[in-house]
Amino acid sequence: MRIAFHTPLNALDDGGVSGDRRMARQLATALETLGHIVEPVAAERTYLRQANADSFAAQQRDAAIRREHLLAAYRAGRPRPDLWFTYHNYYRAPDLLGPDIAEALGIPYVTAESSDAARRCQDEWAVQSAAARRALAAGDVHFYFTDRDRQGLEPWRRPGTDLVALPPFVDLPAIPAGRAGTTGATRLITVAMMRDGAKRSSYLALARILGRLRDDNWQLSIVGDGPLRAEVEAAFAGLPAERLTWHGRLDHAAALEELAAHDVFVWPGVGEAYGLVYLEAQAAGLPVVAFDSGGVAATVRAGETALLVPEHDEEAFAAALASLLRDPQLRARMGAAARRFILAERTIARAAERLADGLARACRNRAGKLQPAVTETAR
C-alpha cells in the first residue's frame, strides 16, 4: 500500500533527536519492511505549548488550506494514498488533516500513540481536545503503546474502530551485551536530556537516591546535556566527584556503546511516556531500576528485567538499586533476561507483525463503513 504518514507533533525528517521523532522514524521503517510505500505528509506541526485560541484558530485555517491542496493534487493525478497513518494525535498536537482526507478518499484512517485525557476537555485545552477526539472518532484502528494510553482510548473502541497493542520497540544495530562485572565498582549509567519538567525531576531524584548509597561501591556515567546542565551538576555536587563521569551529549551510536560498557541502567523516569532508552539498555544486557511511572512498565518485565518501585518513593528506589549493587549474580541474571526479552519481543520485526495485523483490521473496518454507502447508491 501507499501510506500517507503524518506526524503533527514533529516533522519526520527535521533532524531532531527526541524520542517521539525516533519512534516516528521506526514506525516508518517497520511499515517499509512490510513492503509499503511510506510518504511523509508535508505539513506544519500543530504542537502548541500553551492553549492559545488565536494560535489554534490559525492552525485550523492553515490545515484547511493544506487539506484542499492535497485533495486537489490527488484529483489531478498525484498518486493517492491507500491508507492514512497519523503518529501522536493528542490535545497538544491534534491531527487536523487525516480524518477529512481519509473520508474524502474513502481510505482507512489509522493512528499510533494517540491519547485522550478527559480532564482536558473541561479546561483551557477543550477546543484542541475536541479536535483530537474528532480524529479518534474517525479512526479505523488506533495502535496503543502503553496500558495507560489504552485506558484513555477505551471509550473509542466500538464497531468499526479497533484498539491494537503495539508495545514500544527499538530498531537497533547489533549491540554487544554489557559486561558482566563481578568485581570492582558496579558501573551505573543514565542517559537523558537535561531540560525542565520531568527530566529535571528525575535527575534531582537520582542525585538524592545515590546520596543514600554512599557506602556502596558504584560509579555513575551520565550521558546527556541541555539547558539545565548547571543545575543538574549542582544537584550531584554533594557526591564524590571521582564517582561521576559526565559524558555530555553523545550521538546515538556512541550512547549505545556506553550502555554496553556498564552494569545497571538507572533512571527514575518521572512522567515518562515510556522511554526508548530503557529498551536500549536492556538490549545491551543491563537490568533497569526505575519508578513505576507513566508508561515505563510497558518497556520492561517488572521483577525479571527491571526493578520498578512506586513513583517518588526514593527510599524504595535506593533499596532496589542496593540489591543489584550487592548481588552480582542477580545483576547478571536480570541483565541476561533483559537482553533476551528485547531481542525476542521488541524488535522492528515483531513490531512489523503487529502493524500488519492492525492495518488489515483497518482495511476491513473501512470497507465495512463504506458498504452501506455503496448499497444505498445501488438502490
N, C-alpha and C positions, 0 to 999 in steps of 0.2 A: 504494500500500500504506500501511497504518497501521504505523509503525515505532516500537517502544519503544526509546528512546535512553538508554543507561545510561553514566554516567561515574563509575566508582568512585573515581578519583583525586581529582577536584574537581567540585563541582556545576556544572552548565552555566551557571546564572544567578546565581552568588554574587557577581558583580561583580569578581572577581579579574582581574589583568592578565597572568598568566603565559602562556607560550607554549602550554602544554597546554590551557588554557582557551580561548584564541583558536582553536586548531586544532579543538577540540570544536565551537565555535560555527560555524566554517567548514564542518565536515562536515555539521552540521545544515542549514545554508543550502544546501549543494550538493545534499543529498537533497531538500530542498523544491523546488529548481529543476526536479527531475525529476517533480514532481507528487505526491510522497509527503507524508503527514501525519506529522510528527515529534513524538512525545510524550516529553518528558524523564521519566525514571523518578524518582519521588520516593523517595530512599533516602539513608541516611547514607553519607558517604565511608568507604572502607575503607583509606585510606592509613595506614601505620604507619611512624613514624620509626625505631623500634627493634623488634627481633624479640622482642616481649614475648608470651609464651604466653598469659597471662591476658587481655590485651587482645584478642588474636586470637580466643580462645575466646568472649569476649563479643560480638565482631563476628559470629561464626558463629551464635550464638544469636539475635542481633537479625536477621540475614539470614533465618534460618529462619522467624521470625515474619512478616517482611515478605513473603517468598515466599507464605506461606499467605494473608495478607491480599490480595495481588494476585490470586492464583488464585481466591479466594472471590469477589472483586469481578467477575472475568471470568465466573465461573459465574452470578453474579447479574444479569448483563446489561450490565455495563460493556463498551464496545467493546473487542474483543480485538485485540491487535496481530497483524499478518500476518507480522512479522519482528522479531527482537530484535537490536539493534545495540549492541555494547559498545565504547567507546573507552578504550584504555590499560589492558588487563589485564596485570598483571605481578606479580612476587612481593611488592612493597610495597603493591599495591592490587589484589588478585585479585577477579575477578567472582564473587561468591557468590550471585548471583540468576539470571543469564541461562541457564546450562546446564539447570538444573532446570525453569525456567518454559518454556523453548523445548521441552524434551522433553514436558512435561505438555500443552502446547497443540499439539504437532506442527507447529511453525513453524521456519523457518530460523534458525540462530544464526550471527551474523557478528561478528567483532571487527576493529578497526583499531588499529594501532600496539601490538599485543601483542608481548611479548618473552619470551624464555626463556634463562636462564643456568644451565647445567648445574652450575656450582660452587655455586650457591645451594641446590641440592638436597642438598648434603653438609654445610652449615654450619648456623648458628643459624636460618636462614630456611627450613629444609627443609619445615616444615608449610605455611607460606604459599606456597612454591613449588609444593607438591603441589596446592594449591587452584587456583593459576593454570594449572598443567598440566592439571588436570581440565577447565578451560574450553577449553584448546587442543584437547584430545582431542574435545570436543563440537562443535567448530566445523564449519560447512559451508564457510565462506570466511574466511580471515584476510588482511586488507589489510596490506601492509608498506610502510613509508615509506623505509627505507634498506636497503642490501645487508647491513649488519651485522645488522639485525633478521631479514632473510631467512635468513641463515646459521643463526641460532638457531632459526628456525621450521622449517627443512628436515625435521627428524625427524617433524613433524606433517603433512607433505604425504603424503597417502595417498588411496586411492579414497574418494570422498565428502567429502574436505577439500581445497580448493584454496588455494594461496597466490597472491595477486593484487597486483601492484605498484601502488602509489598514491603517486607521488613527492610530496614536500612542495609545497604550493601556497599561494597567498595570494588573499584576497578584498579587492581594493583599489579605491578610487576612482581616477579619472583622475589620474595623478601626472605632473607635468611632468618632462621629462628634466633631469638635473643639468646644471649649467653646464659647458661645455667650456673650462675655463680653460687658457690657453696662456701667460699672463704673470703675474708676481707669485707669491706663495706658493701652493703646492699645498694645497688645503683638505682635510684628512683629517677623518673623523668616526667615532666609535664610539658604539654605543648598547647599554647593558646595565645591569642591576641591580647594585648594589654590595652583594653578600652573600657569605657564607663559601663555601668549597668551590671549585668550578671557576671561578666568576665572579671570585673573588679571585685565583686563579692567573693568569687571563687578563689582568686589569688589571695585576698586578705584572710579568708578562712584557712587556706593551705598553710600560710605562714604561722597562724596561731596553732594549727594542728601539729606541725613539726616542732613547734616550741614545747609541746607536751612530750616529745620523744627525744629529747636531748641526750638521754643516756643510752640510746640505741645507736648502733653503728650503721650509718647511712650517708650517702652522698646524693645530692639532688642536681639534676640538669634541668635548666629552664629554657625552653625554646619558644621564642615569641618576642614581639616588640609592639610598640604602639604609643599613643599619646599619653598614656598613664604610666609609662615605664618608671619615671622617677618615683611615683607613689608606690608602685609595686616593689621597687628596690628598697624603699624606706620601710615597707612592711616586713621585709626579710632581714632588715639590718640587725635585729636582735639575735639572729642565728650566727653561728661561727662562719665567717666568710670563706674559710677553707673547705667548707662542706658544700658550697654552692658554685655552680658553673653557669654563667649567663651566656647563652649562645646567640641571643638576638634572633632576628628573623632569618630562617633558612628556607631555601627553596624546597619543594616537595620531596625531591629525591634525597636531599641531604637530611631532611627531617626523618624520613623513613630509615635511613642508615643509623641515625642516632637512636631511634627506637630499638633497633635490633641490637644495639650495644648495651642495653640496660636490662634490669631485672623486673621492675614493677612500674606500672603506669599509674600515676596519682593525679587526679583532677576532680575536685568536688563537683563541678558541673551544675552549679545553681542555675535553675531555669533552662537547662539545655533542651533544645528541640529533640535532639538525640545525640549528635556528636560523632562525625565520621572518624575522628581521631581515636575513639575507643575501639572501633573496628580495626583500624590500622595497627594499634598497639597489640591487640590480640593476634592479628596475623603474624606479627613478629615474635609471638610466643610469650607475651607479657600478661600476667594477671593484672586486673584492674581493681582499684579501690576508688569508690565514688559515692556521692549521695544518690539516693533513690529519688531523683528529681526529674521533672519533665518527662522526656522520652528516653532517658539513659537506659532504663531497663530493657528497652527494645533492641539495644545493641549488644547485650551480654546474656550469659546464662548465670543468673544470680546463684551464688553458692558453688558454682562449678568453674566458671572462668572469671568471676568477679565477686568482690565483697561489696555489697551495697548496704548503706546504712540510712536511717531516716534523715531527710533533708534538715540541714542546720545542726544536727547532733554531732558536734565536733569531738566530744568525748568518745562516742561510738566509732567515729571515723578513726581516731587515734588508736583505739583498741584493735580495730580491724587491720590497720596497717601494721601495728606491732606484731600481730600474729604472723604476718608474712615476713617481717624483718627477722623474727626469731625462729623461723622454721623453714630452712632451705628446701626441704623435701616438699612441703606444702606449696611453696613458690613454684617448684619445678612441675609438680602435678597440675596445678592450675594453669601454668603457662602452656604446657603441652595440650591440655584440654582446650585452651583458648585458640590455639593455632588450628587444631582440628575443626573446631566449631566454625571458624571463619572460612577455611578452605572448603568445607563441606556445604555450608548453608548460606554464606553471604557473599558469594562471588557474582560477577556480572552474568555468568551463565545461568545461575539459579534465578537471578532477577529477570532475565530474559524469558525463562519458562513461565514465571508468574505474570509477566507482561503479556505474553502470548495468550494465556488463558483469559486475562481481563479484556484484551482487545476483541477476542472472539465473542465474549459476552456483550461487549458494547455494540458490536455489529448486529447481533441478534436483537438486542433491545431496541436499537434504532429502527431496524426493519419492522419490528412489531408496532412501533409507534407510527410508522409510515403506512402500514397496511390499511388501517381504517380510512385514511385519506384516499388511498388507491381504490378501495372498494366503493367508496362513495362516488368517486369520479366515474367509475364504470357504470354505476346506476344512471 
